[in-house]
């Protein structure tokens, strides 16, 4: 086992807590234009529910990390369903806090663990090499994952914006046996859904955002959280949030993007946009999911690097 590989049980547990905690870290970001932000809630979501979500998801990610380390293939749909079931049955949550994030982070977590075993240290420190590896492992996982459990998770939540898909994909009310793979569902959904496109494209936005995060933050601390608020605004400008698009349409979202862009140079414009979005309860949750996924990638790569460094130091001593 190479020096940068995860081996100790304590390391495995810490690694599993990263994706579970990243969804809470994203929710803690202050002064976001929309979505849960520190002490600001939206719709039926608030920071307390994300705190319980983080603890609820740890066992799920622990199992995923262990499967990745042992090269045991997982069905992404099954894990999404299991996690959503645990979340909505928790009386302190009892709502959808994590569907989009789970869809992104479950294959990412598994893939980055596999890639930490497959890549040498030089390649592992190059984000382009990591992206290529993660993309290949993720696509392979999606092809091997059946869509049925994913549909069951959607039926459990019944989000109003995902009742229908495009192309050959049936809507969530389809009751016959669904023989499609999760890859096929995501491939067709990618035409109108940013999260699906992110998966099919090999986490392009996640890796771009991770590079941006690395440039603004040395550690995930209070100062960093304020800096990440800017990244959230940048994502709104540069990516079309799926929930906003499906609820309000393309023209509305383009106007919002232009206004947010103006807000970079005018705090008064930014505050007016924030007031508008929050008064309308417009939750741009897709953007938050991608940002939380980027936090996961950033922290996992840093943790793997720290494990390698500590191991090398112990050998020298």
Secondary structure, DSSP 8 states (H G I E B T S, - for coil): --TTS--SHHHHHHHHHHHHHHHHHHHH-TT-SSS-BTTB-BTTB-HHHHHHHHHHHHHHHHHHHHHHHTT----HHHHHHHHHHHHHHSTTT-S-SSHHHHHHHHHHHHHHHHHHHHS-HHHHT-HHHHHHHHHHHHHHHHHHSBSHHHHHHHHHH--GGGS--STT---TT--S----BHHHHHHHHTTT-HHHHHHHTTSHHHHHHHHHHHHH-SSSSHHHHHHHHHHHHHHHHHS--HHHHHHH-HHHHHHHHHHHHHHTT-HHHHHHHHHHHHHTT---HHHHHHHHHHHHHHHHHHHHHHHHHHHHHHHH-
